[in-house]
Amino acid sequence: MALQDNSKQSKWPFLIYSILTLYYFGAIVFTYFIDYSTFGNVHEHFHDFMNLTIRIREFGFIPPAILMLISTFSLLRFNQMDFPRWAIWASIGLAIISVATSLFVVFPIYLDMGSLGFSIETHQKLLSSSMNFQIIPSIFQCLILVGLLNIFFKETKPVHRWLFIVIYFVTFYTLGFAMFDTTEAPIWLSVGEKDWMAYRHSGTLGFGGFALIYLLPGVLPMLLMIPLFWLRPKSIPLFLPVVRFIFSLIILYVSATYFGPKIQFELDKAYSRSLINDYWPRNYGRYSLSVITFILTAWMFLKIDRNKIKPEKIMIEN
């Protein structure tokens, strides 16, 4: 009889699963609240607009969704994490429902719109299918994930643990949102000047809703980095939250001084192909900085010490 601590080996699968789960949730929230409301306001080049949307979503949505579903099954291998069996199977079931809806209901509706054009009936089917069988299951899956994160880092002090969990959750939720926001510029070019103002102001959320689901989650991790300097799990070196805070501050500064007033606000007033062309390469640079913050957050996750958890007893045959 020998003791073997598998906690380090279990970190990577759980990291991948949790990132993909939160990315997927952010992506479906973006498509539901931002994308879908625009479909009925594009007329001039609707087929070009829809087909380009489909191509971008094929790359940024379908592979991560399938990988998220596959990664959910990896949780079954790691009994030493003390995860309740029901929570793992519930996560698997919820992931199956949501991803199956994405692949076999939502995406075929996209294809129908791309070939047949927009109709109110098809759009309503898209909204109801997405809300009931994508977003709601994903919300429950994320709630279970929060519980699993709490168990996974149970040896960390509660205040330190929950501060990090909030930062971690919001960071990778915004990863899914930011991925689709970054790829919007090519879609903007397919809209056309006649439909631009209707398309641009077609959001159902209003500014308050947009701030709640995107702006606040985008800024919150940066603000919470400050208390994390002192209230971080001890195994996280100080330089990680400090560097992440600095990069987040740069991103916020660039967004507030350039992308907001000089591009986004101007595009709210009128269509400008030159501004859209400027947005794409410059936003790519901003997103590259964001990728560094995502890497730093994942690094902090991996640095949290779980060595105090009782190792699993495994019989080793000589």
N, C-alpha and C positions, 0 to 999 in steps of 0.2 A: 504494500500500500504506500502510495506517495502522494504528495500534494503538488498540484500544478495550478498556478494563477493564470487564468486566461483573460483577465480583465483588459490587458493591453491589446490582445488580438480582437477582443470584442468591440473596441472603440471605433475602429475603422468601418466595419459594417454598419454600426449604429449611426456613426457620423454621416455616411453616405445616405442611409435611409432617411434620416431626419432632414438633411439638406434637400433631398429630392421631394419629400413630402411637403415641406414649406415652399419650395420653388413652385411646385404644382399648384398649391393653394393660391399663391400670389398670381400665377398665370391665369387661372380660371376666374379670379376676381377681376383682373384687368380686362379680360375678354368680355365678361358679362357686363360690367358697369361702364366700360369705356368703348369697346369695339361695337357691341351689338346695337347700341343706341344710334350709331352713325349709319348703319346699313340702309335705312329708309330715306336718307338725305343725300345720297349720291345717285345721280341720274345720268349725267352726261357721258361718263366713261365707266358705268357700273361694272360691266364684265371685266374690264381691265383691272379695276379696283378690287373686285372680288377674287379674281384669279391670282393677283399678286398677294393679297391677304392669305389665301390658301397656301401658296408656296412658302411664305414666311412662317406660317403656323405649322406647316409640315415639319420644318426644320427645328423650330424652337419649342414645340409643344409635344408632338407625338413621341419622339425618342425619350425625352425625360419622363413622360407619363408611363411608358412601358418599363423603363428602368426603375421607376419608383415602385411599381407593382412587383417587379422581380425582387427588389431589395427588401420589400416587406416580408417575404418568406424567409429571408436570412435571419430574422429575429428568432425563428424557431430553433436555431442551432445553439443559442447562447443561454443555457439554463442558469448559469452562474450570475446573470444580471438580476435575478429575482423578479423578473417581469411576470405579472399574472398571466396565466395561459389564456384566459378569456380576453384580455386586452390585446394580445398578439393576434388571436383569431378574429377578433372584432376589427382590428386594423386591416387584416387581410381581406375580410369581407367587404369593408367599406371601400378599400382600394379597388377591388374587383368591380364593384358597382360603378364607381366614379370613372375609372379608366375605360371600362366597357362602354359606358355612355359616351365618353369622348370619342372612342374609335368607331362605334357602330351606330350612333345616333347623331351626335353633334357634327362630326366631320362630314358624314353624308349630306346633312342639311347644307353645310358650306358648299359642297360640290353641286348640289341642286341649284343653289342660288347663283353659283358661277356660270351654270349652263342655261338655266331657265329664267333667271332674273329674280328680282325681289318681289315677294308677296307678303301681305300682312299675316295670312294664315301660317305660312312657313316661318315667319319671324316669331310669331307667338309660340309655335311649337319649339323653336330654338330656345326661347327664353324659359319656358316652363321645364323643358328637359334639362337644361343647364342648371337651373336653380334646384330642382328636386332631386336630380340624380348625379350632379357633379358637385355643386357648391355645398349643399347640406351634408352629404356623406364626408366631404373633405373637411368641413368644420369639425365634425365629430372625430375624424381621424387626427386632426391637429390637437384637439382636446386630450385625446388619449396619449398623443406624443408628449404633451406637457407633463402628464402624469408619469410617463416612462422616463423622461429627463429627470424628474424629481427623484425617482427611484435610482436611476443610474448614478447620480451624484449625491446619494443619500449621506455619505460620510462628510460632505462639505457643510459648513455652518449654514443654517436656513437663510439668513439675510444674504450671505454671499452667493449661495446657490440660486435663489430666486432672482436676484439681480442679474446674474449671468444668464439664466434661462430666458428672462424677458429680452435681454439684448440679443441673444442667439436667435430666438423665435422671430423677432421683428426684422433682424438683419436678413435672414434667408427668405422670409416672406417677401421683402422688397426686392430680392434677387429675381424672383419670377416676374414681378411687376416691372422692374427696370429693364429686363431682357426685352420685353415687348415694347416698352416705351422707346427704347433705343432704336428699334427697327421700324418705328412709325414713319420716319422721313421718306423712305421710298414710296410708302403707301400714300403719303400726302401728295406726292408728285402725280399720282394717278387720279386724284380727285378732280382736278380741273377748277378753273377760276369761277365758273358760274355757280358751282355747288359749294364753294369753299366756306362761305360764312355759315350756311346751314349746317354743313358738316362740322365745322369748328365749334359751333355752339349747340351741338346736339346731345350733349351729355345729360343724363337723367339725374345726376347727383347734385348738381350745383357746386359752388365753390366749397361750401361747408362739408359736403359729402366727400368731395375729392381730397380735401385736406385731411379728413379722418382716415380714409383708406390708403392714401399715398404720401402726402406731405408730412404728416405727423409721424408715421412709421419711418419715413426717410430720415428725419431729424432726431428722433428719440434715441437711437443707439449712440449717437454722438454725445448727447446730453448725459446719458447714463454712463458713458465712459468716465466721467469726472468722479462720481462716487466709487466707480470700480477701481480707481487708483488705490483706494484704501480698503474697500470692501470686497476685493477679489479673492477667490480661492488662493491659498498660500502658494500653491505650486505654479501659478501663472506669474511669470516674471513681469515686473513693472513696465518694461519697455514695450510689451505687446499692446496694452491698452493706451499707452502714451502715443505710440506711433499710429495706432488706429485713429485716435482722436485727432491727431495732426492732419492725417489724410482726409478725414471726414470734414474737418474745418476748411481745408482747401476746396473740397467739392462744394460745400455750402457757399463759400465766398464766390466761387466761379458761377454757381447757379444764380445767386442773388444779384450779382453785379453784371453778368453778361447774358446768360441763357434766358433769365426771366425778363428783364426790361428790354433787351436789345433783339431778342428773337421771339419768345413766346407771346409777350404782350403786343408786339407789332403784328404778329400773325393773327392775333385776335381781332385786329382792326381791318386787315385786308390780306388778300392772297399775294405772296411774293415768292416767286420761284428761286430768286437769288438767295433769300434768307433760308429757304428750305435746303438749298444746296450747301449753304454754309453750316447749317445745323448738323448735317450728317457727319462730316469728318471731325468737327469740333466736339460733338457729343460722344464720338467714339473715344476721344482722349479722356473725357470726363468719366466715361464708363470704365476705361482701363484703370483709373484711380480707384473706382468703386470695387473692381475685382480684387485689388490689393486689400481693401477692408474686409472683403469676404474671406480671403485667405487668412488674414490675421485672426478673424473670429474663429475659423475652423482650427487654427493653430492653438488658440486658447482652449478650445474644447479638448483637444488632444493632450494638452499639458495638465489638465486637472487630474490630480492624483486619486486613483481608486484603490491603491494598494492595501488600504485597511479593510476592504471587503473580504470576507472569508473566501478563500480559494476553494474551488471545486475539488472534491476528492475523486481521484481517478485511479483505477487499478492498472498498474503498468506490469505487463507480463515480461519476465526476463527470458 
